[in-house]
Amino acid sequence: MHWKKYFILLAFFIPIVIIIANFLPEGIQTFAFMFAIIGYFVLYYKWIHMENKKKEQNN
């Protein structure tokens, strides 16, 4: 697991989740939380994929 990447992205998504929790209405909050969680992991795995692809091109 790439802990550094994990925590870098986490530092950006925690404030987003806090903002979502405080400012969105109840019905939309659930979908916004799901979107934020899915977006977080999509970005995380995309970052890892891009890094692995770059390593393959260099070798």
Secondary structure, DSSP 8 states (H G I E B T S, - for coil): --HHHHHHHHHHHHHHHHHHHHHS-HHHHHHHHHHHHHHHHHHHHHHHHHHHHHHHHH-
